[in-house]
């Protein structure tokens, strides 16, 4: 009988935190490869913990491989079509990862440390996913975001937009980077709304699971 592997979100959470902290400040060419290696660890950890033995397993693994190939191709070749392709595949990978994490959290019947880490991982993945969606918009319509660092080139646009996405998702909005184009502005507003609703809904969900678990425990006495 095959033992079902329960996702351990600790590794993903650790690497995502490192990525979010390091990526926006790593602007020198020498650090670009290190940032890409961090992304690779995120993809590999996601493939290991989230690829399950169901219909999504091979789709997820193929999407992970495609993300690795296109991202390194865009980093080494630097052509615009590869950069847009890489950002699109990366966005699809994050979207599928978030969906798989939500599915795993929906199956939980108790709240433990791993459940809470999974909820945080989904929140951070949402921020990175929006960052790559912003990157696609900026590639297609340059100037969609004002205030980007002067030394940010197109190949590493996502690193700067991760910072913008995170402060938008948390509704901090420092204003140093702002959405300036028609497509970018409503998308930034949508992300801010998603960030607020996510926290409210997820906290309510976790509290409901914990209350239900305690009721079941009391009934079983």
C-alpha positions in Angstrom: 0.0 0.0 0.0 1.4 3.3 -1.0 1.7 5.9 1.8 0.3 9.3 0.8 2.9 12.0 1.3 1.6 15.0 3.2 3.1 18.3 1.9 5.6 19.8 4.2 5.4 23.6 3.7 8.4 24.5 5.9 11.0 24.3 3.1 8.9 26.3 0.7 8.2 28.9 3.3 11.9 29.3 4.1 13.0 29.6 0.5 10.2 32.0 -0.4 11.1 34.3 2.5 14.7 34.3 1.4 13.6 35.0 -2.2 11.3 37.9 -1.2 14.0 39.5 1.0 17.0 39.0 -1.3 15.5 39.4 -4.8 14.6 43.2 -4.7 18.0 44.2 -3.3 20.1 41.9 -5.5 20.6 44.2 -8.5 24.2 43.5 -9.5 24.8 41.1 -12.5 26.8 38.7 -10.2 23.7 38.1 -8.0 21.3 37.3 -10.8 22.4 33.7 -11.0 22.0 33.3 -7.2 18.5 34.6 -7.4 17.7 32.2 -10.2 19.1 29.3 -8.1 16.7 30.3 -5.3 13.8 30.2 -7.8 15.0 26.7 -8.8 14.8 25.6 -5.2 11.3 26.9 -5.0 10.3 25.0 -8.2 12.0 21.7 -7.1 10.6 21.9 -3.5 7.1 22.6 -5.0 7.5 19.6 -7.4 8.5 17.4 -4.5 5.8 18.3 -2.1 2.9 19.3 -4.2 3.1 16.9 -7.2 0.5 14.3 -6.1 -0.4 10.9 -7.5 -3.5 12.2 -9.3 -4.4 13.8 -12.6 -2.4 16.9 -11.9 0.9 15.2 -11.1 2.4 15.0 -14.6 1.0 18.4 -15.6 2.7 19.9 -12.6 6.0 18.2 -13.2 6.0 19.1 -16.9 5.2 22.7 -16.0 8.0 22.7 -13.5 10.5 21.4 -16.1 9.2 24.0 -18.6 9.7 26.8 -16.0 13.3 25.7 -15.3 14.2 25.5 -19.0 12.6 28.8 -20.1 13.9 30.8 -17.1 17.5 29.7 -17.7 17.0 30.3 -21.4 15.8 33.8 -20.8 18.6 34.5 -18.3 21.3 33.3 -20.7 19.9 34.5 -24.0 18.2 37.6 -22.9 15.8 37.8 -25.8 12.4 39.5 -25.2 10.3 36.6 -26.5 12.1 34.2 -24.1 11.6 36.6 -21.2 7.9 36.9 -21.9 7.6 33.1 -22.3 9.5 32.6 -19.1 7.3 35.0 -17.2 4.1 33.3 -18.6 5.2 29.8 -17.7 6.4 30.9 -14.2 3.0 32.6 -13.7 1.2 29.4 -14.7 3.4 27.4 -12.3 2.6 29.7 -9.4 -1.1 29.7 -10.2 -1.2 25.9 -10.2 0.8 25.7 -7.0 -1.6 28.0 -5.3 -4.5 25.9 -6.5 -2.9 22.7 -5.2 -2.1 24.3 -1.8 -5.7 25.5 -1.5 -6.9 22.0 -2.3 -4.6 20.5 0.4 -5.8 23.1 3.0 -9.4 22.3 2.1 -8.8 18.7 3.0 -7.4 19.5 6.4 -9.6 18.7 9.4 -7.3 20.1 12.0 -4.9 23.1 12.4 -1.2 22.4 13.0 2.0 24.3 12.3 2.2 22.8 8.8 -1.4 24.0 8.0 -0.5 27.6 9.0 2.7 27.5 7.0 0.8 26.3 4.0 -1.6 29.3 4.3 1.4 31.6 4.5 3.1 29.9 1.5 0.0 30.4 -0.6 -0.1 34.1 0.4 3.5 34.6 -0.6 3.1 32.7 -3.8 0.2 35.0 -4.7 2.5 38.0 -4.3 5.1 36.5 -6.6 2.5 35.4 -9.1 1.2 39.0 -9.3 4.8 40.2 -9.7 5.2 38.1 -12.8 1.8 39.2 -14.2 3.1 42.8 -13.8 6.3 41.8 -15.5 4.3 40.5 -18.5 2.4 43.8 -18.7 5.6 45.8 -18.5 7.2 43.8 -21.3 4.2 44.3 -23.5 3.6 47.9 -22.6 6.9 49.5 -21.3 6.4 52.3 -18.8 3.4 50.6 -17.1 5.2 51.0 -13.8 6.8 54.3 -12.7 9.6 54.5 -10.1 11.4 51.3 -11.1 15.1 51.3 -10.1 17.3 52.9 -12.8 19.6 49.9 -13.1 16.7 47.4 -13.5 16.9 45.8 -17.0 14.1 43.8 -18.7 15.8 40.4 -17.9 15.5 41.0 -14.2 12.3 43.1 -14.0 10.6 40.5 -11.9 13.0 41.0 -9.0 12.0 44.7 -8.6 8.3 43.9 -9.1 8.3 41.3 -6.3 8.8 44.2 -3.9 6.0 46.2 -5.5 3.7 43.2 -5.5 4.3 42.4 -1.8 3.6 46.0 -0.6 0.5 46.0 -2.8 -0.8 42.7 -1.5 -0.4 43.8 2.1 -1.9 47.2 1.2 1.1 49.1 2.5 1.6 51.0 -0.7 4.7 53.1 -0.1 4.4 54.8 -3.4 8.0 54.5 -4.6 6.9 52.2 -7.4 3.4 52.9 -8.8 1.2 51.4 -11.5 1.0 54.0 -14.3 -0.8 52.4 -17.2 -4.4 51.4 -17.8 -3.9 47.6 -17.5 -1.6 47.9 -14.5 -3.7 50.1 -12.3 -6.8 47.9 -12.0 -4.6 44.8 -11.6 -2.8 46.5 -8.6 -6.2 47.3 -7.1 -7.3 43.7 -7.6 -4.2 42.4 -5.9 -4.8 44.7 -2.9 -8.4 43.4 -2.6 -7.2 39.8 -2.9 -4.7 40.4 -0.1 -7.3 41.8 2.2 -9.9 39.1 1.4 -7.3 36.3 1.7 -6.4 37.2 5.2 -10.0 37.5 6.3 -11.2 34.3 4.7 -8.2 32.2 5.6 -8.3 33.2 9.3 -12.0 32.4 9.3 -11.3 29.1 7.7 -8.6 28.1 10.1 -10.7 29.2 13.1 -13.6 27.1 11.8 -11.4 24.0 11.4 -10.0 24.4 14.9 -13.4 24.8 16.5 -14.8 21.8 14.6 -11.8 19.7 15.7 -12.4 20.6 19.3 -16.1 19.8 19.0 -15.2 16.4 17.6 -12.7 15.9 20.4 -15.3 16.7 23.0 -17.9 14.4 21.4 -15.4 11.6 21.3 -14.8 11.6 25.1 
